């Protein structure tokens, strides 16, 4: 029944490997990214930020809720980089509206405590012709607790309270890396519509860690959740605005036509 997730080393070599992978992915999705203004949410140690600035000449702002000792080195080396210790939900108010051509985020959105405010700020900062990339873990995934290196059972965050898990691990409380954002994919879709984001690329990662034997044994609790949610681990999207009605809520096309031409 155990979850088997390959353990990652958190050394410089592993960080570089991950940043190289993300860099290749993002330039394949956005081939015209060179020289553009980019916001990276969850920049961590700044490896991807540095690649975007150094390799393809982007002006990059990276923001993370934790600061890292090497940030000053990166900013000294790349004058077009600004690294911010802050929260995308409330910070970057000094940057004008419609500033960025691209906003990107790799597997950090699940840790944002106020996703609506964060998405609203992204809407403000992104140009009407801009594009936003987001890859995030979903709350009801078997691995969403981020505790799989310490708890081998799937869905511990759905089976037990944080207090019960802390007691099981013999610690005072679950740290910041434990789940905090409980949005379902359907709720994300609702938020996108309200903010005028259209999905122009969608990829769902499913069934990777779903455990039917464990589910059947614990159906009394897990059966309260939709099967689709329990089987879906990550989503990956590109979001854009309507060219004629940028940043306006996504509405029925007929209603929008009438509103444009007759009201």
Long-range contacts (C-beta under 8 A, 24 or more apart in sequence): 1-152, 1-153, 1-154, 1-211, 1-213, 1-214, 2-152, 2-153, 3-142, 3-143, 3-148, 3-152, 3-153, 3-154, 3-209, 3-211, 5-143, 5-148, 5-149, 5-209, 7-149, 15-44, 15-45, 15-47, 16-47, 18-47, 19-47, 19-48, 19-50, 19-51, 20-51, 22-48, 22-106, 23-48, 23-51, 23-52, 23-55, 26-52, 26-104, 26-133, 27-56, 29-133, 29-201, 29-238, 30-102, 30-131, 30-133, 33-58, 33-101, 33-102, 34-58, 36-101, 36-102, 37-61, 37-99, 37-100, 37-101, 37-102, 38-100, 38-101, 38-102, 38-103, 38-104, 39-63, 39-92, 39-100, 39-102, 39-103, 39-104, 39-122, 39-125, 40-103, 40-104, 40-105, 41-88, 41-103, 41-104, 41-105, 41-108, 41-109, 41-118, 41-122, 42-105, 42-106, 42-107, 42-108, 42-109, 42-111, 43-83, 44-68, 44-108, 45-70, 45-71, 46-70, 46-71, 46-74, 46-81, 46-83, 48-106, 49-74, 49-81, 49-83, 50-74, 50-77, 50-78, 50-81, 53-78, 53-80, 53-81, 54-78, 61-92, 61-95, 61-100, 63-87, 63-88, 63-91, 63-92, 64-108, 65-111, 87-112, 87-118, 88-112, 88-118, 88-121, 88-122, 89-113, 89-114, 89-115, 89-117, 89-118, 89-121, 90-114, 90-117, 90-121, 92-121, 92-125, 95-125, 97-124, 97-125, 98-124, 98-125, 98-126, 98-127, 98-128, 98-130, 99-125, 99-127, 100-125, 100-126, 100-127, 100-130, 101-127, 101-129, 101-130, 101-131, 102-130, 102-131, 102-132, 102-133, 103-130, 103-131, 103-132, 103-133, 104-132, 104-133, 104-134, 105-133, 105-134, 105-135, 105-136, 106-135, 107-135, 107-136, 107-137, 107-234, 108-136, 109-134, 109-135, 109-136, 109-181, 110-136, 110-137, 110-138, 110-139, 110-144, 110-179, 110-181, 111-176, 111-177, 111-180, 111-181, 112-180, 112-181, 113-180, 113-181, 115-181, 115-183, 115-188, 115-191, 116-191, 119-191, 119-192, 119-195, 119-197, 120-195, 123-195, 123-196, 123-197, 123-247, 126-241, 128-241, 128-243, 128-246, 128-247, 129-241, 129-243, 129-246, 130-240, 130-241, 131-200, 131-238, 131-239, 131-240, 132-197, 132-237, 132-238, 132-239, 132-240, 133-236, 133-237, 133-238, 133-239, 134-235, 134-236, 134-237, 134-239, 135-234, 135-235, 135-236, 135-237, 136-234, 136-235, 137-233, 137-234, 138-183, 138-184, 138-185, 138-229, 138-232, 138-233, 138-234, 138-235, 139-179, 139-181, 139-182, 139-183, 139-184, 139-229, 140-184, 140-225, 140-226, 140-229, 140-230, 140-232, 141-209, 141-230, 141-232, 141-233, 141-234, 142-209, 142-210, 142-211, 142-230, 142-233, 143-208, 143-209, 143-233, 144-179, 144-233, 145-178, 145-179, 146-177, 146-178, 146-179, 147-174, 147-178, 153-214, 154-209, 154-210, 154-211, 154-214, 155-214, 155-218, 155-222, 155-230, 158-221, 158-222, 158-225, 159-218, 159-221, 159-222, 184-229, 185-229, 185-232, 185-235, 188-235, 192-239, 192-250, 193-249, 193-250, 194-249, 194-250, 195-247, 195-249, 196-241, 196-242, 196-245, 196-246, 196-247, 196-248, 196-249, 196-250, 197-239, 197-240, 197-241, 197-250, 198-239, 198-240, 198-241, 198-242, 198-250, 199-237, 199-238, 199-239, 200-238, 200-239, 200-240, 201-236, 201-237, 201-238, 202-235, 202-236, 202-237, 203-235, 203-236, 203-237, 204-232, 204-234, 204-235, 204-236, 205-232, 205-233, 205-234, 205-235, 205-236, 206-231, 206-232, 206-233, 207-231, 207-233, 208-233, 209-233
